[in-house]
Amino acid sequence: MMRDFPRYPTLAELNAPYFARWTAMRDVLARGWRRRGRRRDLLLAAIAHSLDLGTWHSLVRSQGLGHDDAIRLLVGLVRGA
Protein backbone atom coordinates (compact mmCIF):
# COMPACT_ATOMS: atom_id res chain seq x y z
CA MET A 1 0.00 0.00 0.00
CA MET A 2 2.74 2.48 0.90
CA ARG A 3 4.34 2.09 -2.49
CA ASP A 4 1.16 3.61 -3.95
CA PHE A 5 1.33 6.79 -1.86
CA PRO A 6 3.20 8.81 -4.51
CA ARG A 7 0.55 7.95 -7.10
CA TYR A 8 -2.40 8.40 -4.72
CA PRO A 9 -1.73 11.33 -2.36
CA THR A 10 -5.19 10.95 -0.83
CA LEU A 11 -4.24 7.46 0.30
CA ALA A 12 -1.15 8.86 2.02
CA GLU A 13 -3.22 11.62 3.62
CA LEU A 14 -5.79 9.18 4.97
CA ASN A 15 -3.07 7.02 6.51
CA ALA A 16 -1.08 9.90 8.03
CA PRO A 17 -2.64 9.52 11.52
CA TYR A 18 -1.76 5.81 11.51
CA PHE A 19 1.88 6.52 10.69
CA ALA A 20 1.99 9.35 13.21
CA ARG A 21 1.16 6.83 15.94
CA TRP A 22 4.09 4.62 14.89
CA THR A 23 6.39 7.65 14.98
CA ALA A 24 5.09 8.50 18.45
CA MET A 25 5.75 4.93 19.63
CA ARG A 26 9.30 5.14 18.26
CA ASP A 27 9.87 8.44 20.05
CA VAL A 28 8.55 7.12 23.37
CA LEU A 29 10.82 4.08 23.17
CA ALA A 30 13.83 6.30 22.38
CA ARG A 31 13.37 8.65 25.34
CA GLY A 32 15.46 6.72 27.84
CA TRP A 33 18.51 6.35 25.62
CA ARG A 34 19.81 9.94 25.88
CA ARG A 35 21.56 9.82 22.54
CA ARG A 36 22.30 12.90 20.45
CA GLY A 37 23.19 13.72 16.88
CA ARG A 38 24.10 10.85 14.59
CA ARG A 39 23.81 8.28 17.40
CA ARG A 40 20.21 9.39 17.98
CA ASP A 41 19.44 9.13 14.27
CA LEU A 42 20.75 5.55 14.27
CA LEU A 43 18.77 4.70 17.38
CA LEU A 44 15.54 6.09 15.90
CA ALA A 45 16.12 4.14 12.69
CA ALA A 46 16.77 0.90 14.59
CA ILE A 47 13.65 1.32 16.73
CA ALA A 48 11.49 2.21 13.70
CA HIS A 49 12.83 -0.82 11.83
CA SER A 50 12.09 -3.03 14.82
CA LEU A 51 8.50 -1.76 15.00
CA ASP A 52 7.91 -2.26 11.28
CA LEU A 53 5.57 -5.17 10.63
CA GLY A 54 7.53 -5.99 7.48
CA THR A 55 10.61 -6.60 9.62
CA TRP A 56 8.69 -8.97 11.86
CA HIS A 57 7.24 -10.77 8.84
CA SER A 58 10.68 -11.18 7.33
CA LEU A 59 12.29 -12.53 10.49
CA VAL A 60 9.51 -14.84 11.64
CA ARG A 61 7.87 -15.98 8.44
CA SER A 62 10.54 -15.69 5.79
CA GLN A 63 13.60 -16.49 7.91
CA GLY A 64 11.85 -18.94 10.24
CA LEU A 65 12.93 -17.39 13.52
CA GLY A 66 10.87 -17.99 16.61
CA HIS A 67 9.32 -14.99 18.34
CA ASP A 68 11.88 -14.99 21.15
CA ASP A 69 14.81 -15.10 18.72
CA ALA A 70 13.32 -12.30 16.60
CA ILE A 71 12.88 -10.16 19.71
CA ARG A 72 16.44 -10.85 20.88
CA LEU A 73 17.79 -9.95 17.45
CA LEU A 74 15.86 -6.68 17.29
CA VAL A 75 16.77 -5.71 20.85
CA GLY A 76 20.41 -6.32 19.91
CA LEU A 77 19.99 -4.11 16.85
CA VAL A 78 18.59 -1.27 18.96
CA ARG A 79 21.28 -1.67 21.64
CA GLY A 80 23.99 -1.58 18.98
CA ALA A 81 22.68 1.60 17.39
GIHUHU-V166571 format. One record per residue. PHI is phi in whole degrees, 0 to 359 (none if undefined). OMEGA is omega in whole degrees, -180 to 180 (* if undefined). BURIAL is b if it has 16 or more other ideal C-beta (glycine too) atoms within 10 Angstrom, else e. Layout:
BEGIN
phi | omega | burial
PHI | OMEGA | BURIAL
PHI | OMEGA | BURIAL
END
This chain:
BEGIN
phi | omega | burial
none | -176 | e
296 | 179 | e
294 | 180 | e
274 | -177 | e
304 | 180 | e
299 | -179 | e
276 | -177 | e
231 | -177 | e
304 | 179 | e
296 | 178 | e
298 | 178 | e
297 | -179 | e
296 | 180 | e
294 | -178 | e
267 | -178 | e
305 | 178 | e
298 | 178 | e
298 | -179 | e
289 | 176 | e
297 | 178 | e
294 | 178 | e
295 | 177 | e
296 | 178 | e
296 | 177 | e
298 | 178 | e
302 | -178 | b
295 | 177 | e
296 | -180 | e
294 | -178 | b
277 | -174 | b
305 | -174 | e
283 | -173 | e
274 | 177 | e
52 | 177 | e
258 | -179 | e
231 | 174 | e
61 | -177 | e
299 | 179 | e
298 | 177 | e
293 | 178 | e
301 | 179 | e
295 | 178 | e
299 | 180 | b
299 | 179 | b
295 | -180 | e
294 | 179 | b
294 | 180 | b
300 | 179 | b
297 | 179 | e
294 | 180 | b
280 | -175 | e
293 | -179 | e
296 | 176 | e
295 | 177 | e
296 | 180 | b
299 | 179 | b
300 | -180 | e
298 | -177 | e
291 | -173 | b
275 | -176 | e
274 | -176 | e
283 | -177 | e
266 | 175 | e
76 | 177 | e
286 | 171 | b
285 | -179 | e
302 | -178 | e
298 | 179 | e
293 | 178 | e
297 | 179 | b
297 | 180 | e
301 | -180 | e
296 | -179 | e
289 | 175 | b
297 | 177 | e
298 | 177 | e
300 | -178 | e
294 | 180 | b
297 | -179 | e
280 | -177 | e
285 | * | b
END
